[in-house]
Amino acid sequence: MILKVIIIVTGTAWIYYRSWVAVILLIPAGVWYYIQLLDECIKRKEQEFLVQFKELIQTFSSLLNTGYSVENAVKESLKEMQIFYSDDAAILRELEIMVRQIRVQVPVEQAIEELSERTKLPDVESFAGVFVTAKRSGGNLMSIIRNTADQIGDKIDVKREIDTILAAKKYEFQVMSVIPFGIVLYMTVSFPEFMGNLYGNIAGRGVMTGCLIIYLGAYGLGRKIIEIEV
């Protein structure tokens, strides 16, 4: 990801300024772009974890239905989830932590609370809060777990539908993001003398800077338009 940012910043500096000094000046834009990529990566991992968490509570619910105690259901859930996920799956790491806690007599509700604190996901926090309250007050755990699984499932389905609808638009946005660079390169190859005037004086560099600022503003606005939170 860092290499991608370096390539883009270096390429932008050459295309717009024909100066390696511009690489230093474009570092803030590179940092901003890196943050955008990092945010995308985090959101993708959160969505993956949410899918895994939904499957976990469905497995947990099934085990409780067959007569397992809450503590044993957590332990058995780990074994069940290991069948479907590789060892580096986030949900397995969290389950392993919970199982270790239960083995040293940590209350299961505390283990679930700490899970929600580590993930900081609203759905996990909501489940933990309701689960702890029901466990301590003797509420209907089965109903709570089932309802939570349904809610998370609905949210995931809506997110997938939105992603499907926006997939074409996101692709168009990616293509449009590259076009300005393509135009400048085309002009450079086709009209070298004309473009040379934009690189050799302050006025020309001012024009290129204005174009770059407009491009970055349009890019940021475009990202906001295609991102819909569920």
Residue frames as qw, qx, qy, qz and C-alpha x, y, z in Angstrom:
[[0.000, 0.886, 0.463, 0.000, 0.00, 0.00, 0.00],
 [0.296, -0.798, 0.122, 0.511, 2.87, 2.38, 0.83],
 [0.427, -0.120, 0.616, 0.651, 4.58, 1.45, -2.45],
 [0.237, 0.651, 0.653, 0.307, 1.39, 2.30, -4.34],
 [0.119, -0.947, -0.208, 0.213, 1.26, 5.74, -2.72],
 [0.414, -0.574, 0.367, 0.604, 4.95, 6.37, -3.50],
 [0.400, 0.191, 0.688, 0.575, 4.43, 5.45, -7.16],
 [0.117, 0.811, 0.546, 0.175, 1.36, 7.68, -7.47],
 [0.241, -0.904, -0.034, 0.353, 3.00, 10.67, -5.75],
 [0.436, -0.388, 0.504, 0.637, 6.17, 10.30, -7.82],
 [0.343, 0.393, 0.705, 0.481, 4.17, 9.92, -11.04],
 [0.016, 0.908, 0.419, -0.015, 2.02, 12.94, -10.22],
 [0.330, -0.775, 0.156, 0.517, 5.10, 15.06, -9.50],
 [0.395, -0.149, 0.620, 0.661, 6.61, 14.15, -12.86],
 [0.239, 0.565, 0.705, 0.356, 3.40, 14.54, -14.90],
 [0.057, -0.929, -0.366, -0.012, 2.35, 17.87, -13.40],
 [0.239, -0.939, 0.157, 0.191, 5.70, 19.49, -12.63],
 [0.805, 0.472, -0.222, 0.283, 8.54, 17.53, -14.25],
 [0.043, 0.690, -0.501, 0.521, 10.41, 18.09, -11.01],
 [0.645, -0.143, -0.718, 0.219, 11.55, 15.68, -8.33],
 [0.050, 0.103, -0.453, 0.884, 11.38, 18.53, -5.82],
 [0.558, -0.206, -0.181, -0.783, 7.61, 18.41, -6.30],
 [0.660, -0.158, -0.735, 0.009, 7.63, 14.94, -4.73],
 [0.285, -0.113, -0.604, 0.736, 8.42, 16.57, -1.39],
 [0.262, -0.011, 0.068, -0.963, 5.71, 19.19, -1.88],
 [0.668, -0.105, -0.452, -0.582, 3.16, 16.46, -2.68],
 [0.258, 0.062, -0.896, 0.355, 3.90, 14.45, 0.46],
 [0.344, 0.097, 0.507, -0.785, 0.80, 15.88, 2.27],
 [0.712, 0.225, -0.223, -0.627, -1.40, 14.72, -0.64],
 [0.550, 0.217, -0.806, -0.025, 0.30, 11.32, -0.46],
 [0.011, -0.033, 0.804, -0.594, -0.38, 11.09, 3.27],
 [0.555, 0.167, 0.213, -0.786, -4.04, 11.97, 2.67],
 [0.722, 0.251, -0.488, -0.421, -4.32, 9.29, -0.03],
 [0.349, 0.181, -0.886, 0.246, -2.62, 6.74, 2.22],
 [0.273, 0.040, 0.631, -0.725, -5.17, 7.50, 4.96],
 [0.692, 0.224, -0.094, -0.680, -7.98, 6.94, 2.44],
 [0.646, 0.244, -0.709, -0.143, -6.53, 3.55, 1.44],
 [0.131, 0.126, -0.847, 0.500, -6.03, 2.62, 5.09],
 [0.479, 0.088, 0.380, -0.786, -9.62, 3.55, 5.88],
 [0.746, 0.232, -0.378, -0.497, -10.83, 1.36, 3.00],
 [0.489, 0.220, -0.833, 0.138, -8.76, -1.55, 4.29],
 [0.114, -0.052, 0.726, -0.677, -10.09, -1.15, 7.84],
 [0.633, 0.151, 0.129, -0.748, -13.71, -1.02, 6.63],
 [0.710, 0.248, -0.586, -0.303, -13.18, -4.13, 4.51],
 [0.326, 0.144, -0.867, 0.349, -11.73, -6.03, 7.48],
 [0.325, 0.019, 0.534, -0.781, -14.57, -4.85, 9.73],
 [0.734, 0.183, -0.163, -0.633, -17.12, -6.11, 7.21],
 [0.616, 0.219, -0.756, -0.031, -15.34, -9.47, 7.00],
 [0.080, 0.094, -0.809, 0.575, -15.30, -9.74, 10.79],
 [0.526, 0.059, 0.267, -0.806, -19.00, -8.90, 10.97],
 [0.774, 0.172, -0.453, -0.407, -19.79, -11.78, 8.59],
 [0.482, 0.167, -0.815, 0.273, -17.66, -14.10, 10.74],
 [0.151, -0.076, 0.616, -0.769, -19.32, -12.83, 13.92],
 [0.701, 0.054, -0.060, -0.708, -22.76, -13.51, 12.47],
 [0.764, 0.138, -0.617, -0.131, -21.76, -17.11, 11.76],
 [0.235, 0.194, -0.774, 0.555, -20.30, -17.39, 15.25],
 [0.380, -0.037, 0.478, -0.791, -23.48, -16.39, 17.04],
 [0.797, 0.110, -0.273, -0.527, -25.51, -18.68, 14.78],
 [0.630, 0.174, -0.740, 0.156, -23.20, -21.56, 15.74],
 [0.004, 0.163, -0.655, 0.738, -23.36, -20.47, 19.37],
 [0.616, -0.026, 0.128, -0.777, -27.16, -20.44, 19.23],
 [0.809, 0.119, -0.499, -0.285, -27.29, -23.95, 17.73],
 [0.452, 0.175, -0.777, 0.402, -25.01, -25.32, 20.46],
 [0.252, -0.102, 0.521, -0.809, -27.14, -23.77, 23.20],
 [0.741, 0.041, -0.166, -0.649, -30.18, -25.37, 21.56],
 [0.772, 0.120, -0.623, -0.043, -28.57, -28.80, 21.86],
 [0.779, -0.577, -0.244, -0.013, -28.05, -28.38, 25.59],
 [0.629, 0.186, -0.288, 0.698, -24.54, -26.94, 25.96],
 [0.333, -0.773, -0.282, 0.459, -23.91, -24.50, 28.77],
 [0.254, 0.965, -0.028, -0.057, -22.89, -20.99, 27.73],
 [0.307, -0.745, 0.557, 0.200, -19.24, -21.60, 28.66],
 [0.615, -0.059, 0.751, 0.233, -19.04, -24.93, 26.84],
 [0.565, 0.728, 0.389, 0.012, -20.86, -23.48, 23.84],
 [0.092, 0.938, -0.285, -0.177, -18.10, -20.87, 23.48],
 [0.415, -0.486, 0.739, 0.212, -15.41, -23.59, 23.60],
 [0.624, 0.268, 0.722, 0.128, -17.25, -25.77, 21.11],
 [0.415, 0.879, 0.150, -0.178, -17.88, -22.78, 18.84],
 [0.106, -0.772, 0.545, 0.310, -14.12, -22.42, 18.45],
 [0.477, -0.111, 0.845, 0.214, -13.86, -26.01, 17.20],
 [0.533, 0.622, 0.572, -0.040, -16.76, -25.50, 14.80],
 [0.248, 0.938, -0.055, -0.236, -15.38, -22.24, 13.39],
 [0.316, -0.590, 0.659, 0.343, -11.93, -23.77, 12.89],
 [0.623, 0.255, 0.720, 0.168, -13.51, -26.05, 10.29],
 [0.427, 0.808, 0.395, 0.098, -14.56, -23.12, 8.10],
 [0.103, 0.982, -0.146, 0.062, -11.79, -20.56, 8.65],
 [0.714, 0.370, -0.383, 0.455, -8.01, -20.53, 8.40],
 [0.631, -0.403, -0.423, 0.511, -5.91, -20.02, 11.52],
 [0.278, -0.020, -0.048, 0.959, -5.31, -16.34, 10.74],
 [0.193, -0.638, -0.544, -0.510, -9.04, -15.47, 10.71],
 [0.079, -0.435, 0.314, -0.840, -9.85, -12.64, 13.11],
 [0.745, -0.381, -0.078, -0.542, -12.83, -14.46, 14.64],
 [0.895, -0.071, -0.407, 0.167, -10.64, -17.44, 15.57],
 [0.380, 0.300, -0.436, 0.758, -8.12, -15.21, 17.33],
 [0.373, -0.408, 0.176, -0.814, -10.91, -13.61, 19.34],
 [0.884, -0.250, -0.233, -0.318, -12.48, -16.98, 20.19],
 [0.758, 0.103, -0.497, 0.411, -9.13, -18.34, 21.35],
 [0.062, 0.357, -0.394, 0.845, -8.78, -15.38, 23.71],
 [0.642, -0.342, 0.017, -0.686, -12.29, -15.98, 25.07],
 [0.914, -0.103, -0.389, -0.053, -11.66, -19.71, 25.58],
 [0.535, 0.202, -0.527, 0.629, -8.44, -18.99, 27.48],
 [0.222, -0.372, 0.275, -0.858, -10.32, -16.52, 29.67],
 [0.813, -0.269, -0.152, -0.493, -13.08, -19.03, 30.41],
 [0.838, 0.039, -0.505, 0.205, -10.51, -21.69, 31.34],
 [0.355, 0.115, -0.514, 0.773, -9.09, -19.39, 34.03],
 [0.165, -0.572, -0.736, 0.323, -12.59, -18.78, 35.42],
 [0.055, 0.149, -0.057, -0.986, -13.26, -15.42, 33.79],
 [0.468, 0.472, 0.602, -0.444, -17.08, -15.00, 33.53],
 [0.465, 0.341, 0.656, 0.487, -18.29, -15.47, 29.97],
 [0.126, 0.924, 0.358, 0.042, -20.14, -12.15, 30.02],
 [0.299, -0.829, 0.235, 0.409, -16.87, -10.39, 30.91],
 [0.522, -0.120, 0.649, 0.540, -15.11, -12.19, 28.06],
 [0.343, 0.641, 0.600, 0.334, -17.80, -11.01, 25.63],
 [0.086, -0.970, -0.133, 0.183, -17.61, -7.46, 26.97],
 [0.403, -0.627, 0.433, 0.507, -13.86, -7.43, 26.40],
 [0.509, 0.255, 0.678, 0.465, -14.40, -8.79, 22.89],
 [0.201, 0.874, 0.419, 0.144, -16.64, -5.82, 22.11],
 [0.262, -0.902, 0.123, 0.321, -14.02, -3.44, 23.55],
 [0.516, -0.312, 0.578, 0.550, -11.32, -4.91, 21.31],
 [0.401, 0.404, 0.678, 0.465, -13.36, -4.85, 18.11],
 [0.028, 0.419, 0.137, -0.897, -15.15, -1.53, 18.75],
 [0.124, -0.191, -0.710, -0.666, -17.85, -2.55, 16.26],
 [0.444, -0.150, 0.162, -0.868, -21.36, -1.22, 17.04],
 [0.810, -0.074, -0.405, -0.417, -23.05, -4.57, 16.31],
 [0.649, 0.025, -0.681, 0.339, -20.68, -6.49, 18.58],
 [0.030, 0.142, -0.479, 0.866, -21.01, -3.87, 21.31],
 [0.607, -0.160, -0.069, -0.775, -24.80, -4.01, 21.05],
 [0.821, -0.066, -0.549, -0.139, -24.80, -7.80, 21.27],
 [0.465, 0.096, -0.661, 0.581, -22.43, -7.74, 24.25],
 [0.202, -0.195, 0.322, -0.904, -24.54, -5.20, 26.12],
 [0.754, -0.134, -0.155, -0.625, -27.79, -7.11, 25.64],
 [0.779, 0.048, -0.622, 0.064, -26.13, -10.49, 26.30],
 [0.277, 0.159, -0.641, 0.698, -24.57, -9.34, 29.58],
 [0.422, -0.169, 0.222, -0.863, -27.85, -7.84, 30.78],
 [0.836, -0.055, -0.306, -0.452, -29.81, -10.99, 29.89],
 [0.670, 0.126, -0.684, 0.258, -27.21, -13.32, 31.41],
 [0.141, 0.131, -0.605, 0.773, -27.16, -11.47, 34.71],
 [0.471, -0.027, 0.243, -0.847, -30.91, -10.95, 34.90],
 [0.427, 0.105, 0.891, -0.114, -31.90, -14.41, 33.63],
 [0.520, 0.517, -0.056, -0.678, -33.33, -13.20, 30.30],
 [0.891, 0.309, 0.326, -0.062, -34.01, -15.32, 27.23],
 [0.320, -0.570, 0.550, 0.519, -30.53, -15.82, 25.78],
 [0.488, 0.221, 0.769, 0.349, -31.75, -17.86, 22.83],
 [0.279, 0.853, 0.442, 0.012, -34.10, -15.14, 21.66],
 [0.142, -0.900, 0.180, 0.370, -31.42, -12.47, 22.08],
 [0.418, -0.354, 0.680, 0.488, -28.82, -14.39, 20.11],
 [0.445, 0.448, 0.728, 0.268, -31.30, -15.24, 17.34],
 [0.168, 0.937, 0.283, -0.114, -32.46, -11.62, 17.02],
 [0.241, -0.785, 0.359, 0.444, -28.89, -10.34, 16.95],
 [0.471, -0.071, 0.750, 0.459, -27.93, -12.80, 14.20],
 [0.365, 0.684, 0.612, 0.153, -30.97, -11.71, 12.16],
 [0.008, 0.964, 0.066, -0.257, -30.15, -8.00, 12.59],
 [0.317, -0.602, 0.546, 0.488, -26.52, -8.43, 11.60],
 [0.483, 0.193, 0.779, 0.352, -27.57, -10.64, 8.68],
 [0.292, 0.848, 0.441, -0.005, -30.02, -7.99, 7.43],
 [0.112, -0.905, 0.190, 0.364, -27.33, -5.32, 7.70],
 [0.422, -0.331, 0.700, 0.471, -24.85, -7.43, 5.74],
 [0.454, 0.471, 0.720, 0.234, -27.45, -8.16, 3.04],
 [0.169, 0.949, 0.219, -0.150, -28.26, -4.46, 2.66],
 [0.253, -0.753, 0.426, 0.432, -24.55, -3.63, 2.44],
 [0.477, -0.043, 0.770, 0.422, -24.05, -6.27, -0.25],
 [0.384, 0.718, 0.572, 0.098, -27.01, -4.95, -2.26],
 [0.014, 0.963, -0.036, -0.267, -25.62, -1.42, -2.07],
 [0.380, -0.533, 0.607, 0.450, -22.15, -2.63, -3.10],
 [0.511, 0.283, 0.748, 0.315, -23.68, -4.46, -6.08],
 [0.271, 0.886, 0.375, -0.015, -25.59, -1.36, -7.18],
 [0.081, -0.949, 0.202, 0.229, -22.53, 0.88, -6.77],
 [0.765, -0.191, 0.468, 0.399, -20.01, -1.56, -8.30],
 [0.562, 0.577, 0.377, 0.457, -20.37, -0.11, -11.80],
 [0.019, -0.981, -0.045, -0.188, -20.21, 3.46, -10.50],
 [0.596, -0.698, 0.320, 0.236, -17.07, 2.68, -8.49],
 [0.731, 0.090, 0.463, 0.493, -15.43, 1.24, -11.58],
 [0.336, 0.813, 0.275, 0.389, -16.42, 4.32, -13.58],
 [0.304, -0.948, 0.092, 0.005, -14.98, 6.51, -10.82],
 [0.714, -0.415, 0.402, 0.396, -11.67, 4.63, -10.92],
 [0.610, 0.408, 0.435, 0.521, -11.48, 5.05, -14.70],
 [0.095, 0.933, 0.188, 0.293, -12.37, 8.74, -14.49],
 [0.528, -0.810, 0.152, 0.206, -9.69, 9.23, -11.83],
 [0.692, -0.181, 0.445, 0.539, -7.01, 8.10, -14.28],
 [0.498, 0.716, 0.400, 0.281, -8.24, 10.10, -17.29],
 [0.029, -0.994, 0.079, 0.071, -6.73, 13.50, -16.25],
 [0.511, -0.567, 0.549, 0.341, -3.29, 11.90, -16.05],
 [0.648, 0.270, 0.628, 0.335, -3.86, 10.28, -19.44],
 [0.323, 0.908, 0.251, 0.089, -4.84, 13.62, -20.97],
 [0.208, -0.907, 0.309, 0.194, -1.71, 15.34, -19.66],
 [0.604, -0.279, 0.658, 0.353, 0.49, 12.51, -20.94],
 [0.579, 0.557, 0.542, 0.247, -1.22, 12.63, -24.34],
 [0.152, 0.987, 0.047, -0.001, -0.72, 16.40, -24.56],
 [0.422, -0.731, 0.457, 0.280, 2.92, 15.99, -23.54],
 [0.615, -0.018, 0.689, 0.383, 3.57, 13.46, -26.31],
 [0.448, 0.662, 0.542, 0.261, 1.46, 15.17, -28.99],
 [0.144, 0.915, 0.069, 0.371, 2.28, 18.82, -28.24],
 [0.749, -0.250, -0.269, 0.551, 5.65, 18.86, -26.44],
 [0.285, 0.290, -0.028, 0.913, 6.38, 22.52, -27.20],
 [0.394, -0.607, -0.229, -0.651, 3.02, 23.71, -25.88],
 [0.802, -0.529, -0.279, -0.002, 3.28, 21.61, -22.72],
 [0.675, 0.066, -0.250, 0.691, 6.90, 22.66, -22.25],
 [0.004, -0.543, 0.025, -0.839, 5.69, 26.19, -21.56],
 [0.671, -0.606, -0.181, -0.387, 3.74, 24.91, -18.55],
 [0.889, -0.314, -0.189, 0.276, 6.82, 23.46, -16.90],
 [0.635, 0.204, -0.091, 0.739, 9.44, 26.12, -17.45],
 [0.022, 0.409, -0.095, 0.907, 7.90, 29.16, -15.74],
 [0.096, 0.085, 0.686, -0.717, 5.99, 30.19, -12.64],
 [0.558, 0.171, -0.009, -0.812, 2.75, 30.95, -14.50],
 [0.650, 0.147, -0.668, -0.332, 2.71, 27.51, -16.09],
 [0.323, -0.003, -0.872, 0.367, 3.36, 25.76, -12.82],
 [0.284, 0.093, 0.433, -0.851, 0.61, 27.85, -11.26],
 [0.671, 0.140, -0.307, -0.661, -1.81, 26.58, -13.91],
 [0.603, 0.087, -0.792, -0.024, -0.75, 22.97, -13.31],
 [0.078, -0.003, -0.751, 0.655, -1.09, 23.46, -9.55],
 [0.492, 0.101, 0.164, -0.849, -4.61, 24.81, -10.02],
 [0.714, 0.129, -0.535, -0.433, -5.51, 21.80, -12.18],
 [0.441, 0.075, -0.852, 0.271, -4.09, 19.44, -9.56],
 [0.160, 0.029, 0.580, -0.798, -6.03, 21.12, -6.74],
 [0.649, 0.123, -0.099, -0.744, -9.27, 20.87, -8.74],
 [0.662, 0.141, -0.716, -0.172, -8.53, 17.20, -9.47],
 [0.242, 0.039, -0.832, 0.498, -7.87, 16.37, -5.80],
 [0.367, 0.073, 0.368, -0.851, -11.06, 18.18, -4.77],
 [0.722, 0.152, -0.321, -0.594, -13.11, 16.29, -7.37],
 [0.540, 0.141, -0.827, 0.073, -11.49, 13.00, -6.32],
 [0.008, 0.001, -0.742, 0.670, -12.33, 13.57, -2.65],
 [0.543, 0.138, 0.145, -0.815, -15.91, 14.55, -3.51],
 [0.685, 0.183, -0.577, -0.406, -16.28, 11.48, -5.74],
 [0.340, 0.083, -0.888, 0.299, -15.16, 9.17, -2.95],
 [0.235, 0.085, 0.574, -0.780, -17.75, 10.64, -0.59],
 [0.628, 0.180, -0.166, -0.739, -20.51, 10.19, -3.16],
 [0.713, 0.148, -0.644, -0.236, -19.82, 6.48, -3.74],
 [0.262, 0.061, -0.845, 0.463, -19.41, 5.64, -0.06],
 [0.583, -0.446, -0.205, -0.648, -22.69, 4.83, 1.68],
 [0.018, -0.236, 0.835, -0.497, -22.67, 3.82, 5.34],
 [0.592, -0.337, -0.635, -0.365, -25.22, 1.23, 6.49]]
